[in-house]
Amino acid sequence: MRLLSLILFLNFIFYSSFSISNENNIKLGLDWFINPDHAPIIIAEQYGYFKENGLKVEIIEPADPNDPPKQVAAGKIDIAISYQPQFHLQIDQSLPIVRLGSLVSTPLNSLVVLKDGPIKSIKDLKNKKIGFSVGGFEDALLSGMFEKYGLKLSDVELININFSLSPSLISKKVDAVIGAFRNFELNQMDIVNRAGKAFYPEEHGVPHYEELIYIINKNDRKKQKFTSFLKAIQKATIKIVNSPEETWQDFSSYKKGLNDELNKRAYRDTVRRFTLRPSAYDLEAYKVFQNFLYNKKIIKKIHNIELFIKP
């Protein structure tokens, strides 16, 4: 009898420990392969900030960038990196997700042309070719940017160039590209001595939005481990902003292939765009951007967005 009691007691201790440990494990699905946009996550791991907060974080690079939000909705991973525009679309499609926090607090998307080319203003794009990689939202961006110049989407030829943005522009297959990240494509072009010029959506009629956000399953929003996660991310972000050179060295050594000229330049240009208070949110900005997407027919319904972004 004593032996049976001892076995039951040891089993209880084992499974309790497993449960507690599992509660502190986080599977984090990135939006793309690891790059400088993810620096706060990598620095939090490299500097032990996750461990300080009792967390074990598994960082997962997706085979398909569209998978992580779906995996969060299905309960297969805990956190996904997504884009605010896609977040609104996913809500509209009834995915059971909510915003946890912000990673990059400003837009990165931009409309890029060759600096020494004939396009000096957005109005010069009439009857020109514009390359894009992802339809839908990028059409809405262009439409929003065109309005003040009296242009319509029908005034340009849109060409799907997949993800060959810079090469298509440099080779003059297109006159401009939409969807170019200002921290990457501009540097990529500069490295090969073909400088680009960017037109920023938020300066040409498109409401401000957050480029990258953390999302979780709506049923998980009260879990303490997510508060701990954002605490670690905030500490890492502050470290990056205060010590960009030091943290670049530690970021670039995280895995093979990160330590190159493009990533170094992109890291430099992304530092000031990281969200210093990841858990904070701007309700009014989310409402304005949601209305923009609705008016551009990207989403079908106006939602009570506060329910999806308030902790």
Backbone torsions as a table, in degrees:
resi	resn	phi	psi	omega
1	MET	NA	-44.1	178.6
2	ARG	-62.7	-39.0	179.5
3	LEU	-63.3	-42.6	179.3
4	LEU	-63.4	-41.8	179.3
5	SER	-63.2	-40.1	179.7
6	LEU	-64.6	-42.2	179.5
7	ILE	-63.0	-44.3	179.2
8	LEU	-62.9	-39.3	-180.0
9	PHE	-65.6	-43.8	-179.8
10	LEU	-65.7	-38.5	176.3
11	ASN	-62.2	-40.2	179.4
12	PHE	-62.5	-44.9	179.4
13	ILE	-62.4	-43.9	-177.8
14	PHE	-62.2	-50.3	-176.3
15	TYR	-72.2	-29.8	175.1
16	SER	-66.1	-43.3	179.4
17	SER	-64.0	-40.2	179.5
18	PHE	-63.5	-42.2	-179.2
19	SER	-63.4	-44.8	179.8
20	ILE	-62.9	-44.2	-179.7
21	SER	-62.0	-44.3	-178.4
22	ASN	-63.2	-33.1	179.0
23	GLU	-65.6	-22.6	-178.9
24	ASN	-100.4	3.7	175.7
25	ASN	-89.4	139.2	177.9
26	ILE	-131.2	126.7	170.3
27	LYS	-97.5	118.0	-175.4
28	LEU	-113.4	114.7	179.0
29	GLY	-94.0	120.7	179.2
30	LEU	-77.5	167.6	177.8
31	ASP	-86.4	-14.9	-172.5
32	TRP	-163.7	179.2	174.7
33	PHE	-63.3	156.8	-175.7
34	ILE	-59.0	129.5	179.7
35	ASN	-151.9	176.2	-175.7
36	PRO	-57.0	-21.6	175.4
37	ASP	-59.5	-23.9	-176.0
38	HIS	-98.9	12.5	-173.7
39	ALA	-52.9	-44.3	179.9
40	PRO	-58.6	-34.8	179.0
41	ILE	-68.6	-46.9	-177.6
42	ILE	-67.3	-41.0	179.4
43	ILE	-67.4	-37.4	176.4
44	ALA	-60.9	-36.1	177.4
45	GLU	-74.2	-47.9	-176.9
46	GLN	-63.3	-36.7	-176.6
47	TYR	-92.6	2.4	176.6
48	GLY	76.9	18.8	-178.4
49	TYR	-71.6	-33.1	174.8
50	PHE	-63.9	-46.1	-179.2
51	LYS	-62.0	-39.4	177.0
52	GLU	-55.9	-33.1	-178.2
53	ASN	-96.9	17.2	174.7
54	GLY	74.3	22.8	-174.5
55	LEU	-111.9	147.9	168.5
56	LYS	-120.4	111.9	-173.3
57	VAL	-109.3	123.1	174.8
58	GLU	-96.5	117.1	-177.2
59	ILE	-95.2	119.1	-172.0
60	ILE	-115.1	122.2	173.4
61	GLU	-86.2	127.6	-172.9
62	PRO	-79.3	146.5	171.2
63	ALA	-72.2	-33.7	177.6
64	ASP	-130.5	120.8	-178.0
65	PRO	-58.7	-18.5	179.5
66	ASN	-82.0	-11.0	-173.1
67	ASP	-74.1	-45.9	-171.8
68	PRO	-51.9	-46.1	177.8
69	PRO	-59.9	-38.1	178.3
70	LYS	-67.0	-36.6	179.2
71	GLN	-68.4	-36.2	174.0
72	VAL	-63.4	-45.8	-179.6
73	ALA	-60.7	-33.8	-178.8
74	ALA	-88.0	-3.1	179.6
75	GLY	78.5	17.2	-178.4
76	LYS	-85.6	-27.7	172.6
77	ILE	-131.9	166.2	-174.2
78	ASP	-90.7	-42.6	-176.5
79	ILE	-133.6	143.3	172.4
80	ALA	-127.5	145.8	169.5
81	ILE	-87.5	127.8	179.0
82	SER	-137.7	-177.2	-179.4
83	TYR	-111.4	140.9	-178.8
84	GLN	-55.2	-44.8	178.4
85	PRO	-56.9	-43.1	178.7
86	GLN	-67.8	-32.9	178.1
87	PHE	-58.6	-45.4	178.2
88	HIS	-62.5	-40.0	179.6
89	LEU	-66.6	-40.0	179.6
90	GLN	-66.4	-37.6	174.6
91	ILE	-62.3	-43.5	-179.9
92	ASP	-62.2	-26.4	178.9
93	GLN	-92.1	8.4	175.3
94	SER	69.1	25.5	172.3
95	LEU	-68.0	136.5	-177.1
96	PRO	-80.0	66.4	-176.4
97	ILE	-126.3	157.5	174.2
98	VAL	-139.3	159.5	176.9
99	ARG	-78.8	130.6	174.6
100	LEU	-92.2	-43.4	-177.1
101	GLY	-174.1	-173.5	-175.3
102	SER	-116.4	140.0	176.3
103	LEU	-104.2	-54.5	176.5
104	VAL	-118.6	116.8	-168.0
105	SER	-88.4	-3.1	179.6
106	THR	-123.5	161.3	172.3
107	PRO	-63.1	146.7	170.4
108	LEU	-111.9	-25.7	179.9
109	ASN	-58.8	143.6	179.6
110	SER	-156.2	163.2	174.6
111	LEU	-100.5	119.8	-172.2
112	VAL	-119.4	139.2	175.0
113	VAL	-129.6	170.0	174.3
114	LEU	-72.3	132.0	-176.9
115	LYS	-61.0	-37.2	-178.5
116	ASP	-95.9	14.0	-179.2
117	GLY	-88.3	-175.7	-175.2
118	PRO	-79.7	-12.0	-177.0
119	ILE	-87.1	106.2	179.8
120	LYS	-104.9	-21.0	-179.4
121	SER	-142.3	158.5	178.5
122	ILE	-58.8	-33.8	-179.4
123	LYS	-64.3	-20.0	178.6
124	ASP	-73.4	-6.8	-177.0
125	LEU	-81.9	-4.2	179.9
126	LYS	-58.4	129.9	-179.5
127	ASN	67.8	18.7	178.6
128	LYS	-103.2	171.4	179.6
129	LYS	-100.0	130.2	178.5
130	ILE	-121.6	123.8	179.0
131	GLY	-87.7	145.1	177.3
132	PHE	-141.5	160.9	179.7
133	SER	-111.8	-33.6	-178.2
134	VAL	-130.5	119.1	-179.4
135	GLY	-74.5	176.5	178.2
136	GLY	91.1	-93.0	-176.7
137	PHE	-64.5	-38.3	-179.2
138	GLU	-66.5	-31.3	172.8
139	ASP	-63.6	-41.9	179.9
140	ALA	-64.5	-39.8	177.0
141	LEU	-59.0	-50.2	-179.7
142	LEU	-60.1	-45.3	-179.9
143	SER	-58.7	-42.9	178.8
144	GLY	-65.4	-37.8	-179.7
145	MET	-74.0	-29.0	-176.8
146	PHE	-75.3	-27.6	-168.6
147	GLU	-53.3	-48.7	-176.0
148	LYS	-69.7	-12.0	180.0
149	TYR	-104.8	6.1	177.6
150	GLY	71.8	20.8	179.5
151	LEU	-101.1	157.4	174.0
152	LYS	-126.1	163.0	178.5
153	LEU	-59.8	-30.4	179.7
154	SER	-69.3	-10.9	179.0
155	ASP	-83.2	-7.6	179.9
156	VAL	-128.0	163.0	175.0
157	GLU	-103.1	117.2	179.8
158	LEU	-91.9	128.8	-176.5
159	ILE	-125.0	125.4	178.1
160	ASN	-77.7	112.5	-178.9
161	ILE	-111.6	17.9	-177.1
162	ASN	55.1	-125.9	-178.4
163	PHE	-108.4	18.3	179.2
164	SER	-90.0	63.5	-173.6
165	LEU	-73.6	-64.9	-178.2
166	SER	-60.1	-47.0	-180.0
167	PRO	-58.9	-39.0	-179.4
168	SER	-67.3	-34.9	179.1
169	LEU	-74.2	-44.6	-178.9
170	ILE	-63.1	-38.8	-179.9
171	SER	-81.7	-0.7	177.3
172	LYS	64.4	28.1	171.2
173	LYS	-68.9	-27.4	176.2
174	VAL	-134.1	163.4	-179.9
175	ASP	-92.5	-18.8	-179.9
176	ALA	-159.3	161.5	174.3
177	VAL	-131.9	141.2	173.7
178	ILE	-111.2	143.3	-177.1
179	GLY	102.3	2.4	178.3
180	ALA	-76.9	127.2	176.5
181	PHE	-78.2	125.5	-173.9
182	ARG	-63.3	-23.3	179.5
183	ASN	-86.6	-10.8	-179.2
184	PHE	-115.4	-62.9	-172.8
185	GLU	-59.7	-40.0	179.0
186	LEU	-62.6	-39.2	177.3
187	ASN	-70.1	-39.8	178.8
188	GLN	-59.7	-41.5	179.4
189	MET	-70.1	-39.5	-179.2
190	ASP	-64.8	-36.4	-179.1
191	ILE	-61.9	-33.5	179.7
192	VAL	-98.6	19.8	175.5
193	ASN	60.4	34.2	172.6
194	ARG	-127.4	80.2	-173.5
195	ALA	-61.8	144.3	178.2
196	GLY	-111.6	161.1	174.6
197	LYS	-122.0	131.6	-177.3
198	ALA	-107.7	139.3	168.2
199	PHE	-107.0	121.8	-173.9
200	TYR	-91.0	125.7	-177.3
201	PRO	-52.5	-41.7	-176.3
202	GLU	-69.8	-12.0	175.7
203	GLU	-98.9	-1.5	-175.2
204	HIS	-134.2	42.5	169.6
205	GLY	100.8	-7.5	179.2
206	VAL	-95.7	129.7	179.9
207	PRO	-60.2	150.0	177.8
208	HIS	-61.2	142.9	175.6
209	TYR	-148.7	166.2	178.0
210	GLU	-90.9	127.7	-178.1
211	GLU	-68.1	-49.5	-175.7
212	LEU	-125.7	132.6	179.5
213	ILE	-134.0	162.1	173.2
214	TYR	-96.3	132.5	175.5
215	ILE	-123.7	151.6	178.6
216	ILE	-136.6	170.1	174.5
217	ASN	-69.2	138.4	-175.6
218	LYS	-61.6	-23.2	179.9
219	ASN	-81.0	-6.0	-176.6
220	ASP	-106.5	1.4	-167.5
221	ARG	-63.2	-20.2	-178.5
222	LYS	-93.3	1.2	-178.0
223	LYS	-70.7	131.4	-176.1
224	GLN	-61.7	-30.3	-175.3
225	LYS	-63.3	-24.4	179.4
226	PHE	-76.5	-33.2	172.9
227	THR	-64.2	-42.3	178.4
228	SER	-64.7	-37.6	178.7
229	PHE	-61.0	-48.5	-178.9
230	LEU	-66.4	-31.9	176.5
231	LYS	-62.7	-43.6	178.6
232	ALA	-66.6	-40.4	179.3
233	ILE	-64.3	-41.1	179.3
234	GLN	-62.9	-42.8	179.2
235	LYS	-62.9	-40.9	179.3
236	ALA	-65.8	-39.9	-179.5
237	THR	-64.8	-43.3	177.7
238	ILE	-61.3	-40.8	178.1
239	LYS	-62.3	-41.5	179.8
240	ILE	-63.3	-46.3	-178.1
241	VAL	-65.5	-39.0	-179.1
242	ASN	-77.4	-30.1	-174.8
243	SER	-136.2	66.0	-175.3
244	PRO	-63.3	-36.8	-178.7
245	GLU	-69.6	-45.1	179.7
246	GLU	-62.2	-46.7	-176.9
247	THR	-70.7	-28.3	174.6
248	TRP	-60.4	-43.2	179.7
249	GLN	-59.6	-42.0	-178.1
250	ASP	-77.0	-33.0	175.2
251	PHE	-66.5	-48.5	-173.7
252	SER	-68.8	-18.2	178.6
253	SER	-91.2	0.2	-175.7
254	TYR	-64.2	-41.3	178.1
255	LYS	-152.7	160.4	-179.0
256	LYS	-62.7	138.3	175.6
257	GLY	99.2	-10.5	-179.4
258	LEU	-82.5	-29.2	-173.9
259	ASN	-86.1	76.9	175.3
260	ASP	-138.0	174.6	-173.8
261	GLU	-64.7	-40.1	-179.3
262	LEU	-63.9	-47.5	179.8
263	ASN	-65.5	-35.5	178.7
264	LYS	-63.1	-44.5	178.9
265	ARG	-68.1	-41.5	-179.6
266	ALA	-64.0	-38.4	177.9
267	TYR	-59.9	-47.7	179.3
268	ARG	-57.1	-42.1	-175.5
269	ASP	-80.3	-14.9	-177.3
270	THR	-94.5	-23.1	-175.0
271	VAL	-49.7	-47.6	-175.2
272	ARG	-74.6	-5.5	-178.1
273	ARG	-100.7	-7.8	177.4
274	PHE	-69.2	145.5	-177.3
275	THR	-78.9	118.6	-178.3
276	LEU	-73.0	-27.0	176.4
277	ARG	-122.7	84.3	-172.9
278	PRO	-58.8	-29.1	-176.5
279	SER	-84.0	-12.7	-178.3
280	ALA	-73.5	155.9	177.6
281	TYR	-146.4	154.1	179.9
282	ASP	-115.3	96.5	-175.1
283	LEU	-60.1	-44.2	-177.2
284	GLU	-62.6	-40.9	179.2
285	ALA	-63.1	-39.4	178.1
286	TYR	-65.6	-38.7	177.8
287	LYS	-64.0	-45.1	-179.0
288	VAL	-62.5	-43.5	-178.4
289	PHE	-69.3	-37.4	176.9
290	GLN	-60.9	-42.2	178.1
291	ASN	-62.1	-38.4	177.4
292	PHE	-60.4	-47.6	-179.8
293	LEU	-64.1	-37.2	179.0
294	TYR	-66.1	-44.7	-179.6
295	ASN	-66.1	-27.2	178.1
296	LYS	-90.5	5.2	177.1
297	LYS	63.9	28.0	173.9
298	ILE	-80.8	-37.0	174.1
299	ILE	-117.3	156.4	-173.4
300	LYS	-96.6	-14.6	-171.8
301	LYS	-145.9	146.2	172.0
302	ILE	-86.9	124.2	-177.4
303	HIS	-105.8	160.6	171.9
304	ASN	-75.8	85.4	-168.5
305	ILE	-63.2	-24.3	179.4
306	GLU	-58.1	-33.6	-179.7
307	LEU	-65.6	-20.2	-175.3
308	PHE	-103.6	-9.1	-178.0
309	ILE	-124.8	-14.3	-178.7
310	LYS	-81.9	130.5	-179.4
311	PRO	-58.4	NA	NA
